[in-house]
Amino acid sequence: MQIPILIEPLPNGLGFRARVGEPLSLSAEGTTKQDALSQLEVLTSGRLSSGGEIVPMELNERNVWKELGGFLPVDDLTKEWLEILRKNRRQANNSTDGLLVRV
């Protein structure tokens, strides 16, 4: 797993700070960038070895588009209308500017 780390010079110019945000919220300092990063790795490993886990969570968001599926009537007029929409979309996709009509 890779996580983003911010490494920046200390305000006094005598070293660097490496920080990681939530869910770890850790910060470490060192005389070089690599030293600060190494110290942060030690802190991170300590947090995780003491029982902490970083796991993904799937959110079941309400998908309005799925809920709208099937709201059109199934008849010849709707089928014709949908085919015209598809044809126009193909024409627009194939045009250089994405438009059907030149203005």
Backbone torsions as a table, in degrees:
resi	resn	phi	psi	omega
1	MET	NA	140.6	175.5
2	GLN	-116.8	140.8	177.5
3	ILE	-130.7	149.1	179.9
4	PRO	-75.1	138.5	179.8
5	ILE	-124.3	134.8	173.9
6	LEU	-98.3	123.0	174.8
7	ILE	-116.9	125.6	-178.0
8	GLU	-142.2	154.2	177.7
9	PRO	-67.9	145.9	175.8
10	LEU	-69.8	150.3	-178.2
11	PRO	-56.7	-31.0	-179.3
12	ASN	-82.7	-3.9	179.3
13	GLY	75.9	8.7	-176.6
14	LEU	-108.0	47.0	177.3
15	GLY	140.0	-165.7	-175.5
16	PHE	-136.4	156.9	175.8
17	ARG	-121.2	133.0	174.3
18	ALA	-112.7	129.8	-177.9
19	ARG	-131.9	146.9	172.7
20	VAL	-128.3	139.6	-177.9
21	GLY	-83.5	-160.5	-180.0
22	GLU	-60.9	146.6	9.8
23	PRO	-89.6	0.7	-178.2
24	LEU	-88.5	-41.0	-179.3
25	SER	47.9	61.1	-179.6
26	LEU	-119.6	155.2	-179.9
27	SER	-145.2	140.2	178.2
28	ALA	-142.5	150.9	179.9
29	GLU	-120.0	152.2	177.5
30	GLY	-157.0	167.6	-178.1
31	THR	-74.8	-25.4	176.3
32	THR	-124.8	167.4	177.1
33	LYS	-59.7	-45.3	-178.1
34	GLN	-64.7	-37.7	178.1
35	ASP	-63.4	-45.0	178.3
36	ALA	-61.8	-42.1	179.4
37	LEU	-65.0	-41.7	178.8
38	SER	-62.7	-41.9	178.2
39	GLN	-62.9	-39.2	178.5
40	LEU	-65.8	-37.6	176.9
41	GLU	-62.1	-39.4	178.2
42	VAL	-62.7	-46.2	179.6
43	LEU	-62.4	-42.6	-179.3
44	THR	-64.3	-45.3	178.8
45	SER	-61.3	-40.1	178.5
46	GLY	-62.2	-41.4	-179.9
47	ARG	-63.6	-43.5	-176.7
48	LEU	-76.7	-32.7	-179.2
49	SER	-74.3	-16.1	178.6
50	SER	-89.9	16.8	174.0
51	GLY	110.6	-8.6	178.4
52	GLY	-72.2	146.9	178.2
53	GLU	-134.7	145.1	170.8
54	ILE	-110.7	116.6	-177.5
55	VAL	-128.8	148.6	175.7
56	PRO	-76.6	152.8	177.3
57	MET	-130.5	129.5	178.8
58	GLU	-88.7	124.3	176.7
59	LEU	-94.9	131.0	177.2
60	ASN	-93.8	83.0	-179.2
61	GLU	-76.0	149.1	175.5
62	ARG	-72.3	122.8	-179.9
63	ASN	-104.0	100.5	-177.2
64	VAL	-60.9	-36.2	-177.5
65	TRP	-64.2	-38.3	177.4
66	LYS	-66.9	-37.0	179.5
67	GLU	-66.3	-29.9	-179.9
68	LEU	-80.4	-13.1	-179.0
69	GLY	-55.9	133.6	177.8
70	GLY	85.8	11.3	-179.2
71	PHE	-81.3	-15.1	178.3
72	LEU	-82.8	144.4	176.3
73	PRO	-68.2	150.7	177.1
74	VAL	-98.0	91.1	178.8
75	ASP	-147.0	173.2	-176.0
76	ASP	-63.8	-38.5	-179.6
77	LEU	-63.0	-43.5	178.7
78	THR	-65.7	-42.0	178.1
79	LYS	-60.4	-42.9	178.8
80	GLU	-63.8	-44.3	179.9
81	TRP	-61.1	-44.5	179.1
82	LEU	-64.0	-38.1	178.6
83	GLU	-65.8	-39.4	176.9
84	ILE	-63.7	-41.2	176.4
85	LEU	-60.1	-44.0	179.1
86	ARG	-62.8	-43.5	179.9
87	LYS	-61.7	-46.2	179.4
88	ASN	-63.6	-38.7	178.5
89	ARG	-63.3	-43.0	178.2
90	ARG	-61.6	-43.4	178.7
91	GLN	-62.3	-44.1	179.1
92	ALA	-64.7	-40.2	178.7
93	ASN	-63.9	-33.8	-178.4
94	ASN	-84.1	-12.9	179.1
95	SER	-80.4	157.0	-176.6
96	THR	-69.7	-28.5	-177.1
97	ASP	-109.3	1.7	178.8
98	GLY	77.6	10.8	-179.5
99	LEU	-110.0	153.9	176.9
100	LEU	-84.9	-35.0	-173.7
101	VAL	-119.5	134.8	176.6
102	ARG	-82.8	131.1	-179.4
103	VAL	-102.0	NA	NA
